[in-house]
Amino acid sequence: MIFADRIHAGQVLAQKLKNFKKDLNTAIVVSIPRGGVVVGVQIAKVYKLPIFPLVIKKLGAPANSELAIGATASFGKPVLDRWLIADLKVPSDYIKKEVLNKKREAKVREKFLGVKIEPDKFKGKVIIVVDDGLATGQTAKMAAKILKQLGSRKLILAVPCASSTVIEEIRKDYDEVICPHIRDDFAAVGQFYRNFRPVEDEEVKKLLVTSY
């Protein structure tokens, strides 16, 4: 399946979530900015659920910033891909600097979007974590770590596409995983979309204001 765009991907995921309807009475959609918010808004609209952006930043490898060696939020400890870090021989000083920089960037985005982490919003709730696809899975792992710390009752990951190896690894972090397009030959999230245009913070902010 090739998705027309992120809106189409969100509509497909909303249909898949019908199987979890009994969980949706107390659910919250937690979307990863930026692209994940466009996807998540479609789910929130269908089920009239609140949507919350969870800002998470990937930690890029020294020679390739697009290759995630981990992820971090603006607070707490990051998640790190220890095997990849060892394989790439990434210095510890580089990791510390990258974490600090990404935490700073996350705080700036949170401020712009008006995000405030309030544990009571998540405690005892079913959380549907949404992104526009999984490349390395590090962002989804970080999201699960944070939401468990905040006391969520059940975690459902809903993503349009991912590689088979990443999906198998991420199942350890979630109670349920919904992913309609799983491929062994996964190269990049964009390969599953006809339109995979960049999403800007201004668009995310507007979507959140006009959503449930």
N, CA, C and O of each residue as an XYZ file, in Angstrom:
848
protein
N       0.834     -1.199      0.000
C       0.000      0.000      0.000
C       0.871      1.252      0.000
O       1.791      1.383      0.806
N       0.567      2.161     -0.911
C       1.208      3.468     -0.925
C       0.165      4.491     -0.490
O      -0.909      4.573     -1.086
N       0.472      5.268      0.539
C      -0.458      6.277      1.032
C      -0.391      7.527      0.161
O       0.684      7.927     -0.287
N      -1.540      8.135     -0.069
C      -1.558      9.372     -0.850
C      -0.770     10.457     -0.123
O       0.033     11.172     -0.724
N      -1.016     10.564      1.184
C      -0.331     11.548      2.027
C      -0.552     11.165      3.485
O      -1.096     10.098      3.770
N      -0.142     12.014      4.396
C      -0.277     11.700      5.822
C      -1.741     11.672      6.265
O      -2.098     10.924      7.175
N      -2.581     12.475      5.635
C      -4.011     12.466      5.968
C      -4.608     11.099      5.638
O      -5.332     10.520      6.448
N      -4.305     10.595      4.462
C      -4.770      9.271      4.057
C      -4.258      8.192      5.021
O      -5.004      7.288      5.397
N      -2.991      8.293      5.415
C      -2.412      7.320      6.353
C      -3.170      7.335      7.684
O      -3.436      6.283      8.267
N      -3.510      8.527      8.154
C      -4.262      8.637      9.404
C      -5.645      8.033      9.301
O      -6.131      7.423     10.254
N      -6.283      8.196      8.155
C      -7.613      7.620      7.939
C      -7.562      6.094      7.935
O      -8.455      5.432      8.464
N      -6.510      5.547      7.334
C      -6.330      4.083      7.324
C      -6.125      3.566      8.742
O      -6.712      2.556      9.128
N      -5.296      4.255      9.514
C      -5.051      3.839     10.898
C      -6.323      3.933     11.734
O      -6.567      3.080     12.588
N      -7.133      4.959     11.498
C      -8.389      5.117     12.238
C      -9.296      3.911     12.015
O      -9.949      3.439     12.947
N      -9.336      3.416     10.785
C     -10.141      2.227     10.494
C      -9.604      1.002     11.227
O     -10.375      0.193     11.745
N      -8.285      0.869     11.270
C      -7.660     -0.265     11.964
C      -7.949     -0.231     13.466
O      -8.022     -1.277     14.110
N      -8.112      0.960     14.018
C      -8.350      1.104     15.459
C      -9.757      0.692     15.884
O     -10.039      0.611     17.079
N     -10.632      0.434     14.933
C     -11.989     -0.022     15.271
C     -11.950     -1.287     16.126
O     -12.834     -1.514     16.952
N     -10.929     -2.099     15.924
C     -10.780     -3.336     16.708
C     -10.487     -3.070     18.178
O     -10.587     -3.975     19.006
N     -10.126     -1.835     18.506
C      -9.787     -1.473     19.886
C     -10.806     -0.495     20.467
O     -10.487      0.271     21.377
N     -12.027     -0.521     19.941
C     -13.019      0.492     20.306
C     -13.299      0.541     21.801
O     -13.571      1.610     22.349
N     -13.235     -0.618     22.469
C     -13.497     -0.636     23.913
C     -12.440      0.131     24.702
O     -12.681      0.533     25.841
N     -11.267      0.334     24.095
C     -10.195      1.070     24.766
C     -10.280      2.580     24.534
O      -9.576      3.352     25.184
N     -11.137      2.994     23.613
C     -11.106      4.387     23.168
C     -11.877      5.358     24.054
O     -11.773      6.571     23.869
N     -12.651      4.847     25.015
C     -13.418      5.750     25.879
C     -12.519      6.650     26.723
O     -12.854      7.803     26.993
N     -11.383      6.112     27.132
C     -10.466      6.884     27.983
C      -9.139      7.146     27.284
O      -8.127      7.396     27.939
N      -9.142      7.089     25.958
C      -7.879      7.187     25.210
C      -7.471      8.625     24.928
O      -8.298      9.535     24.881
N      -6.179      8.795     24.745
C      -5.587     10.056     24.295
C      -4.679      9.733     23.107
O      -3.924      8.761     23.137
N      -4.761     10.550     22.077
C      -3.835     10.423     20.956
C      -2.593     11.254     21.268
O      -2.680     12.466     21.468
N      -1.457     10.602     21.307
C      -0.185     11.296     21.518
C       0.615     11.203     20.223
O       1.064     10.124     19.837
N       0.787     12.335     19.559
C       1.447     12.354     18.264
C       2.837     12.964     18.351
O       3.084     13.875     19.141
N       3.741     12.448     17.526
C       5.114     12.938     17.489
C       5.228     14.009     16.399
O       5.076     13.699     15.218
N       5.494     15.266     16.779
C       5.680     16.302     15.767
C       6.945     16.015     14.951
O       7.912     15.498     15.511
N       6.979     16.332     13.640
C       5.880     17.109     13.092
C       4.870     16.233     12.345
O       3.663     16.342     12.564
N       5.378     15.356     11.453
C       4.493     14.567     10.608
C       3.480     13.722     11.339
O       2.372     13.511     10.848
N       3.850     13.233     12.513
C       2.949     12.389     13.281
C       1.681     13.100     13.713
O       0.650     12.463     13.927
N       1.753     14.427     13.844
C       0.565     15.193     14.243
C      -0.460     15.214     13.111
O      -1.661     15.107     13.362
N       0.003     15.350     11.872
C      -0.911     15.333     10.728
C      -1.652     13.994     10.672
O      -2.851     13.956     10.397
N      -0.943     12.911     10.930
C      -1.542     11.576     10.951
C      -2.489     11.435     12.139
O      -3.618     10.968     11.993
N      -2.022     11.839     13.305
C      -2.793     11.658     14.538
C      -4.085     12.441     14.584
O      -5.065     11.988     15.176
N      -4.101     13.615     13.967
C      -5.311     14.440     13.957
C      -6.481     13.694     13.301
O      -7.633     13.857     13.704
N      -6.178     12.887     12.304
C      -7.249     12.136     11.630
C      -7.893     11.136     12.588
O      -9.111     10.958     12.574
N      -7.085     10.487     13.411
C      -7.602      9.537     14.407
C      -8.406     10.268     15.462
O      -9.484      9.820     15.853
N      -7.881     11.399     15.926
C      -8.576     12.186     16.945
C      -9.939     12.660     16.451
O     -10.902     12.681     17.217
N     -10.026     13.038     15.181
C     -11.287     13.512     14.618
C     -12.322     12.399     14.536
O     -13.487     12.599     14.882
N     -11.899     11.235     14.082
C     -12.827     10.112     13.913
C     -13.442      9.685     15.241
O     -14.644      9.433     15.321
N     -12.614      9.605     16.283
C     -13.083      9.099     17.578
C     -13.324     10.200     18.607
O     -13.632      9.923     19.767
N     -13.179     11.465     18.163
C     -13.391     12.608     19.059
C     -12.548     12.504     20.335
O     -13.046     12.634     21.453
N     -11.263     12.264     20.117
C     -10.328     12.088     21.225
C      -9.441     13.325     21.371
O      -9.187     14.028     20.392
N      -8.974     13.588     22.578
C      -7.989     14.665     22.745
C      -6.670     14.256     22.103
O      -6.323     13.075     22.082
N      -5.944     15.225     21.583
C      -4.648     14.947     20.971
C      -3.592     15.800     21.652
O      -3.814     16.970     21.962
N      -2.443     15.189     21.875
C      -1.361     15.864     22.591
C      -0.059     15.626     21.841
O       0.258     14.483     21.510
N       0.707     16.690     21.565
C       2.003     16.500     20.901
C       3.091     16.161     21.916
O       3.229     16.835     22.937
N       3.857     15.121     21.631
C       4.982     14.754     22.490
C       6.259     14.990     21.696
O       6.569     14.248     20.764
N       6.989     16.018     22.068
C       8.179     16.411     21.312
C       9.350     15.504     21.659
O       9.794     15.448     22.806
N       9.838     14.801     20.653
C      10.981     13.915     20.818
C      11.940     14.181     19.666
O      11.523     14.333     18.518
N      13.205     14.235     19.980
C      14.226     14.508     18.971
C      15.147     13.297     18.809
O      15.591     12.696     19.787
N      15.417     12.963     17.565
C      16.359     11.887     17.290
C      17.783     12.363     17.558
O      18.103     13.533     17.352
N      18.622     11.462     18.012
C      20.048     11.733     18.179
C      20.761     11.208     16.942
O      20.750     10.007     16.674
N      21.374     12.102     16.197
C      22.000     11.706     14.941
C      23.413     11.191     15.115
O      24.138     11.605     16.019
N      23.789     10.287     14.239
C      25.155      9.752     14.250
C      26.135     10.832     13.790
O      25.740     11.740     13.059
N      27.402     10.755     14.201
C      28.397     11.788     13.865
C      28.541     12.079     12.373
O      28.602     13.242     11.974
N      28.594     11.051     11.557
C      28.807     11.252     10.123
C      27.505     11.269      9.321
O      27.521     11.490      8.110
N      26.388     11.036      9.995
C      25.096     10.960      9.306
C      23.992     11.360     10.277
O      23.513     10.531     11.050
N      23.592     12.618     10.240
C      22.604     13.119     11.201
C      21.234     12.464     11.033
O      20.413     12.501     11.950
N      20.980     11.857      9.851
C      19.696     11.199      9.612
C      19.649      9.803     10.229
O      18.573      9.228     10.388
N      20.807      9.265     10.574
C      20.862      7.937     11.190
C      20.730      8.084     12.702
O      21.611      8.640     13.357
N      19.638      7.588     13.246
C      19.368      7.765     14.677
C      20.125      6.743     15.514
O      20.011      5.536     15.302
N      20.902      7.251     16.471
C      21.579      6.373     17.427
C      20.846      6.396     18.772
O      21.294      5.804     19.754
N      19.717      7.090     18.789
C      18.910      7.194     20.004
C      17.907      8.311     19.851
O      17.709      8.842     18.758
N      17.273      8.666     20.961
C      16.288      9.751     20.950
C      16.163     10.319     22.356
O      16.480      9.658     23.344
N      15.689     11.571     22.422
C      15.516     12.199     23.732
C      14.328     13.152     23.712
O      13.939     13.667     22.663
N      13.767     13.372     24.880
C      12.760     14.409     25.075
C      13.465     15.586     25.744
O      14.683     15.569     25.922
N      12.700     16.598     26.111
C      13.311     17.766     26.756
C      13.692     17.466     28.197
O      14.392     18.253     28.835
N      13.234     16.329     28.712
C      13.504     15.962     30.100
C      13.787     14.465     30.165
O      13.495     13.724     29.227
N      14.357     14.035     31.284
C      14.605     12.612     31.499
C      15.807     12.074     30.728
O      16.459     12.797     29.973
N      16.079     10.801     30.935
C      17.203     10.157     30.266
C      16.826      9.753     28.850
O      15.681      9.376     28.600
N      17.775      9.827     27.916
C      17.489      9.426     26.532
C      17.457      7.913     26.389
O      17.877      7.187     27.290
N      16.960      7.446     25.260
C      17.129      6.035     24.890
C      18.267      5.996     23.876
O      18.363      6.862     23.006
N      19.125      4.991     23.992
C      20.293      4.887     23.124
C      20.362      3.513     22.486
O      20.067      2.505     23.129
N      20.749      3.475     21.225
C      20.969      2.216     20.518
C      22.418      1.793     20.789
O      23.334      2.132     20.041
N      22.592      1.053     21.868
C      23.944      0.706     22.315
C      24.720     -0.092     21.270
O      25.928      0.090     21.116
N      24.018     -0.983     20.546
C      24.691     -1.804     19.541
C      25.207     -0.940     18.397
O      26.343     -1.108     17.952
N      24.384     -0.027     17.927
C      24.789      0.843     16.824
C      25.894      1.798     17.257
O      26.833      2.054     16.504
N      25.777      2.319     18.467
C      26.798      3.219     18.998
C      28.160      2.513     19.075
O      29.194      3.088     18.734
N      28.132      1.272     19.525
C      29.373      0.498     19.608
C      29.925      0.193     18.214
O      31.132      0.263     17.980
N      29.017     -0.145     17.295
C      29.436     -0.484     15.930
C      30.060      0.718     15.227
O      31.025      0.576     14.476
N      29.498      1.907     15.478
C      30.010      3.126     14.854
C      31.147      3.771     15.644
O      31.756      4.749     15.209
N      31.417      3.192     16.827
C      32.456      3.735     17.714
C      32.214      5.220     18.026
O      33.117      6.048     17.912
N      30.987      5.530     18.416
C      30.617      6.918     18.712
C      31.185      7.313     20.074
O      30.912      6.630     21.061
N      31.958      8.380     20.159
C      32.551      8.801     21.441
C      31.480      9.251     22.436
O      30.458      9.815     22.046
N      31.721      8.999     23.711
C      30.762      9.380     24.751
C      30.583     10.897     24.818
O      29.491     11.386     25.109
N      31.659     11.636     24.548
C      31.571     13.101     24.557
C      30.610     13.606     23.478
O      29.870     14.569     23.682
N      30.640     12.933     22.327
C      29.724     13.311     21.255
C      28.269     13.071     21.677
O      27.393     13.898     21.424
N      28.032     11.932     22.319
C      26.670     11.596     22.746
C      26.151     12.618     23.754
O      25.012     13.073     23.650
N      26.981     12.976     24.723
C      26.571     13.964     25.735
C      26.212     15.303     25.081
O      25.210     15.928     25.428
N      27.048     15.730     24.129
C      26.806     17.002     23.443
C      25.539     16.939     22.599
O      24.751     17.884     22.579
N      25.350     15.824     21.906
C      24.166     15.659     21.060
C      22.887     15.643     21.897
O      21.884     16.242     21.509
N      22.919     14.970     23.026
C      21.747     14.919     23.912
C      21.391     16.320     24.402
O      20.223     16.708     24.372
N      22.386     17.078     24.852
C      22.144     18.431     25.342
C      21.552     19.330     24.250
O      20.615     20.089     24.496
N      22.114     19.229     23.044
C      21.623     20.037     21.929
C      20.183     19.688     21.577
O      19.365     20.576     21.334
N      19.872     18.392     21.551
C      18.531     17.963     21.173
C      17.504     18.267     22.267
O      16.346     18.559     21.970
N      17.921     18.199     23.507
C      17.028     18.596     24.599
C      16.676     20.080     24.473
O      15.533     20.487     24.684
N      17.682     20.868     24.126
C      17.469     22.301     23.941
C      16.489     22.561     22.788
O      15.589     23.393     22.900
N      16.681     21.842     21.692
C      15.788     21.993     20.542
C      14.365     21.560     20.898
O      13.395     22.179     20.460
N      14.245     20.503     21.688
C      12.917     20.023     22.093
C      12.193     21.065     22.943
O      10.989     21.272     22.790
N      12.926     21.712     23.829
C      12.325     22.748     24.682
C      11.827     23.932     23.852
O      10.771     24.497     24.133
N      12.597     24.298     22.831
C      12.194     25.405     21.952
C      10.896     25.053     21.222
O       9.990     25.881     21.128
N      10.809     23.834     20.710
C       9.592     23.413     19.996
C       8.405     23.312     20.953
O       7.291     23.695     20.598
N       8.634     22.805     22.149
C       7.559     22.729     23.148
C       7.005     24.116     23.463
O       5.794     24.303     23.574
N       7.901     25.074     23.604
C       7.481     26.442     23.910
C       6.642     27.008     22.773
O       5.619     27.649     23.010
N       7.074     26.773     21.541
C       6.342     27.276     20.385
C       4.953     26.648     20.290
O       3.977     27.329     19.976
N       4.871     25.349     20.563
C       3.598     24.632     20.449
C       2.731     24.766     21.703
O       1.574     24.346     21.710
N       3.291     25.347     22.752
C       2.543     25.494     23.998
C       2.368     24.187     24.748
O       1.353     23.974     25.411
N       3.355     23.317     24.643
C       3.278     21.994     25.276
C       3.689     22.069     26.741
O       4.739     22.616     27.076
N       2.852     21.514     27.603
C       3.178     21.375     29.022
C       2.897     19.937     29.442
O       1.777     19.445     29.298
N       3.918     19.274     29.959
C       3.761     17.883     30.379
C       3.108     17.855     31.759
O       3.723     18.239     32.753
N       1.857     17.396     31.810
C       1.121     17.286     33.069
C       0.785     15.812     33.297
O      -0.084     15.272     32.613
N       1.457     15.151     34.244
C       1.279     13.718     34.463
C      -0.169     13.278     34.638
O      -0.527     12.180     34.211
N      -1.007     14.100     35.253
C      -2.396     13.716     35.492
C      -3.173     13.477     34.202
O      -4.169     12.754     34.203
N      -2.729     14.073     33.116
C      -3.409     13.890     31.829
C      -3.243     12.474     31.293
O      -4.071     11.993     30.520
N      -2.177     11.816     31.703
C      -1.824     10.516     31.130
C      -2.031      9.340     32.094
O      -2.153      8.191     31.670
N      -2.068      9.642     33.375
C      -2.151      8.580     34.377
C      -3.433      7.761     34.232
O      -4.536      8.306     34.233
N      -3.270      6.450     34.108
C      -4.402      5.539     34.015
C      -5.120      5.542     32.683
O      -6.187      4.939     32.561
N      -4.564      6.206     31.679
C      -5.221      6.326     30.379
C      -4.645      5.356     29.349
O      -3.505      4.902     29.451
N      -5.476      5.060     28.361
C      -5.001      4.347     27.177
C      -4.410      5.397     26.240
O      -5.072      6.379     25.905
N      -3.174      5.189     25.823
C      -2.477      6.155     24.979
C      -2.241      5.543     23.598
O      -1.691      4.449     23.473
N      -2.669      6.269     22.567
C      -2.400      5.856     21.191
C      -1.258      6.733     20.676
O      -1.451      7.917     20.401
N      -0.086      6.150     20.550
C       1.087      6.877     20.081
C       1.116      6.813     18.554
O       1.055      5.732     17.968
N       1.211      7.982     17.916
C       1.127      8.046     16.457
C       2.335      8.778     15.864
O       2.742      9.832     16.351
N       2.892      8.199     14.808
C       3.908      8.878     14.010
C       3.617      8.564     12.550
O       2.741      7.749     12.258
N       4.342      9.201     11.623
C       4.056      8.961     10.208
C       4.836      7.784      9.647
O       4.753      7.505      8.451
N       5.588      7.093     10.485
C       6.324      5.900     10.094
C       7.502      5.683     11.026
O       7.931      6.598     11.729
N       8.019      4.463     11.023
C       9.165      4.135     11.869
C      10.367      3.806     10.988
O      10.302      2.906     10.150
N      11.449      4.528     11.176
C      12.685      4.211     10.476
C      13.559      3.325     11.366
O      13.809      2.162     11.049
N      14.019      3.892     12.484
C      14.837      3.110     13.426
C      14.052      2.680     14.659
O      14.458      1.756     15.364
N      12.924      3.349     14.924
C      12.119      3.021     16.093
C      12.537      3.730     17.367
O      11.887      3.567     18.400
N      13.613      4.517     17.320
C      14.127      5.155     18.530
C      13.133      6.176     19.110
O      12.995      6.290     20.328
N      12.451      6.908     18.234
C      11.476      7.891     18.699
C      10.318      7.210     19.415
O       9.875      7.671     20.468
N       9.832      6.121     18.849
C       8.729      5.376     19.472
C       9.148      4.772     20.803
O       8.347      4.697     21.735
N      10.391      4.344     20.894
C      10.900      3.804     22.157
C      10.936      4.885     23.231
O      10.565      4.642     24.380
N      11.384      6.079     22.850
C      11.437      7.184     23.798
C      10.040      7.559     24.256
O       9.827      7.833     25.437
N       9.087      7.575     23.336
C       7.707      7.902     23.685
C       7.157      6.906     24.696
O       6.513      7.298     25.669
N       7.408      5.624     24.471
C       6.926      4.591     25.394
C       7.545      4.762     26.773
O       6.859      4.624     27.785
N       8.817      5.056     26.815
C       9.513      5.238     28.089
C       8.893      6.376     28.897
O       8.641      6.231     30.093
N       8.648      7.509     28.236
C       8.070      8.672     28.903
C       6.660      8.368     29.410
O       6.338      8.650     30.564
N       5.826      7.795     28.550
C       4.420      7.573     28.887
C       4.247      6.532     29.987
O       3.308      6.618     30.778
N       5.137      5.558     30.044
C       5.101      4.601     31.152
C       5.464      5.292     32.462
O       4.861      5.025     33.502
N       6.451      6.179     32.404
C       6.844      6.927     33.600
C       5.704      7.819     34.094
O       5.572      8.064     35.293
N       4.883      8.301     33.158
C       3.766      9.175     33.518
C       2.534      8.390     33.972
O       1.515      8.988     34.315
N       2.619      7.065     33.977
C       1.557      6.239     34.549
C       0.449      5.818     33.619
O      -0.656      5.526     34.076
N       0.712      5.776     32.312
C      -0.313      5.339     31.368
C      -0.706      3.887     31.651
O       0.110      3.091     32.116
N      -1.965      3.557     31.363
C      -2.484      2.216     31.638
C      -2.182      1.233     30.511
O      -1.862      0.069     30.757
N      -2.286      1.711     29.279
C      -2.071      0.854     28.114
C      -1.500      1.691     26.981
O      -1.934      2.821     26.759
N      -0.526      1.139     26.266
C       0.095      1.846     25.151
C      -0.190      1.125     23.837
O       0.111     -0.059     23.682
N      -0.776      1.863     22.898
C      -1.026      1.347     21.559
C      -0.205      2.189     20.583
O      -0.352      3.410     20.545
N       0.642      1.556     19.811
C       1.407      2.262     18.790
C       0.687      2.126     17.456
O       0.398      1.013     17.016
N       0.394      3.258     16.807
C      -0.264      3.249     15.503
C       0.606      4.007     14.505
O       0.713      5.232     14.567
N       1.222      3.277     13.595
C       2.080      3.887     12.580
C       1.748      3.280     11.219
O       1.414      2.098     11.140
N       1.835      4.065     10.151
C       1.473      3.557      8.829
C       2.451      2.539      8.252
O       2.040      1.623      7.541
N       3.750      2.690      8.553
C       4.743      1.850      7.896
C       5.997      1.689      8.755
O       6.328      2.540      9.580
N       6.677      0.574      8.533
C       7.916      0.294      9.264
C       8.582     -0.939      8.665
O       7.976     -1.678      7.889
N       9.826     -1.142      9.036
C      10.507     -2.371      8.627
C      10.111     -3.497      9.568
O       9.725     -3.250     10.711
N      10.205     -4.707      9.102
C       9.821     -5.871      9.905
C      10.708     -6.015     11.139
O      10.223     -6.401     12.202
N      12.001     -5.710     11.012
C      12.896     -5.857     12.158
C      12.594     -4.820     13.241
O      12.627     -5.133     14.431
N      12.298     -3.581     12.823
C      11.974     -2.532     13.795
C      10.666     -2.837     14.505
O      10.565     -2.649     15.717
N       9.669     -3.302     13.775
C       8.373     -3.631     14.384
C       8.535     -4.719     15.430
O       7.971     -4.619     16.520
N       9.289     -5.744     15.119
C       9.489     -6.827     16.087
C      10.179     -6.321     17.341
O       9.855     -6.757     18.445
N      11.127     -5.405     17.184
C      11.838     -4.855     18.332
C      10.937     -3.954     19.171
O      11.008     -3.973     20.400
N      10.095     -3.171     18.514
C       9.269     -2.185     19.222
C       8.103     -2.833     19.961
O       7.547     -2.225     20.875
N       7.726     -4.038     19.591
C       6.609     -4.722     20.267
C       6.889     -4.911     21.763
O       5.958     -5.031     22.559
N       8.157     -4.936     22.139
C       8.533     -5.099     23.546
C       8.106     -3.892     24.381
O       7.932     -4.003     25.595
N       7.939     -2.737     23.728
C       7.670     -1.490     24.441
C       6.193     -1.118     24.483
O       5.804     -0.215     25.223
N       5.364     -1.808     23.696
C       3.945     -1.460     23.592
C       3.048     -2.664     23.852
O       3.434     -3.810     23.620
N       1.846     -2.379     24.337
C       0.868     -3.449     24.556
C       0.286     -3.930     23.230
O       0.037     -5.123     23.054
N       0.071     -3.006     22.302
C      -0.460     -3.333     20.978
C       0.267     -2.493     19.936
O       0.658     -1.356     20.200
N       0.443     -3.067     18.746
C       1.070     -2.334     17.645
C       0.208     -2.482     16.397
O      -0.130     -3.593     15.989
N      -0.144     -1.341     15.795
C      -0.896     -1.324     14.545
C       0.004     -0.732     13.479
O       0.447      0.411     13.592
N       0.275     -1.516     12.440
C       1.132     -1.041     11.351
C       0.705     -1.766     10.073
O       1.099     -2.912      9.860
N      -0.092     -1.119      9.223
C      -0.618     -1.792      8.041
C       0.408     -2.118      6.967
O       0.154     -2.980      6.125
N       1.560     -1.453      6.973
C       2.543     -1.695      5.916
C       3.901     -2.009      6.526
O       4.638     -1.110      6.931
N       4.225     -3.312      6.586
C       5.502     -3.777      7.135
C       6.315     -4.404      6.008
O       5.832     -5.297      5.311
N       7.543     -3.938      5.832
C       8.363     -4.424      4.720
C       9.743     -4.864      5.190
O      10.349     -4.240      6.062
N      10.227     -5.951      4.596
C      11.594     -6.391      4.865
C      12.604     -5.476      4.173
O      13.710     -5.273      4.673
N      12.214     -4.921      3.013
C      13.128     -4.089      2.232
C      12.902     -2.598      2.488
O      13.036     -1.774      1.583
N      12.560     -2.267      3.723
C      12.311     -0.877      4.105
C      13.575     -0.042      3.904
O      14.659     -0.424      4.346
N      13.423      1.116      3.225
C      14.552      2.018      3.015
C      14.340      3.343      3.723
O      15.246      3.854      4.381
N      13.137      3.903      3.587
C      12.819      5.186      4.218
C      11.311      5.339      4.315
O      10.571      4.754      3.525
N      10.855      6.126      5.286
C       9.416      6.332      5.478
C       8.781      6.910      4.216
O       7.672      6.524      3.846
N       9.471      7.821      3.564
C       8.922      8.492      2.393
C       8.573      7.581      1.236
O       7.775      7.967      0.382
N       9.143      6.378      1.175
C       8.863      5.473      0.060
C       7.422      4.961      0.075
O       6.942      4.422     -0.922
N       6.738      5.129      1.199
C       5.373      4.643      1.330
C       4.322      5.726      1.073
O       3.127      5.488      1.247
N       4.764      6.904      0.663
C       3.864      8.032      0.416
C       4.080      8.606     -0.980
O       5.214      8.746     -1.436
N       2.963      8.940     -1.661
C       3.088      9.677     -2.917
C       3.454     11.135     -2.641
O       4.225     11.750     -3.377
N       2.879     11.674     -1.553
C       3.180     13.045     -1.143
C       3.719     13.002      0.283
O       2.971     12.760      1.230
N       5.011     13.237      0.428
C       5.651     13.222      1.746
C       6.365     14.549      1.967
O       7.551     14.600      2.292
N       5.605     15.611      1.780
C       6.163     16.960      1.893
C       6.583     17.255      3.331
O       6.070     16.638      4.266
N       7.512     18.194      3.513
C       7.894     18.603      4.872
C       6.726     19.270      5.585
O       5.907     19.947      4.963
N       6.661     19.071      6.900
C       5.634     19.697      7.738
C       6.332     20.699      8.657
O       7.312     20.360      9.320
N       5.831     21.916      8.695
C       6.449     22.960      9.509
C       5.749     23.099     10.860
O       4.599     22.687     11.018
N       6.451     23.683     11.829
C       5.894     23.863     13.168
C       4.620     24.702     13.152
O       3.705     24.454     13.938
N       4.553     25.689     12.265
C       3.373     26.546     12.183
C       2.128     25.740     11.817
O       1.045     25.978     12.352
N       2.294     24.770     10.889
C       1.172     23.923     10.493
C       0.741     23.029     11.649
O      -0.453     22.833     11.880
N       1.721     22.484     12.378
C       1.414     21.637     13.531
C       0.623     22.413     14.571
O      -0.368     21.917     15.109
N       1.062     23.626     14.849
C       0.381     24.457     15.849
C      -1.059     24.738     15.436
O      -1.969     24.688     16.264
N      -1.263     25.033     14.162
C      -2.609     25.319     13.662
C      -3.505     24.087     13.762
O      -4.667     24.191     14.153
N      -2.966     22.928     13.409
C      -3.729     21.683     13.498
C      -4.162     21.383     14.922
O      -5.294     20.960     15.158
N      -3.264     21.600     15.867
C      -3.567     21.311     17.269
C      -4.630     22.252     17.812
O      -5.469     21.844     18.615
N      -4.602     23.499     17.385
C      -5.588     24.488     17.850
C      -6.985     24.141     17.347
O      -7.966     24.330     18.065
N      -7.083     23.631     16.109
C      -8.388     23.376     15.509
C      -8.881     21.945     15.720
O      -9.963     21.589     15.256
N      -8.081     21.111     16.429
C      -8.474     19.719     16.661
C      -9.117     19.561     18.022
O      -9.210     20.510     18.801
N      -9.567     18.321     18.299
C     -10.194     18.022     19.586
C      -9.177     18.143     20.725
O      -9.523     17.927     21.886
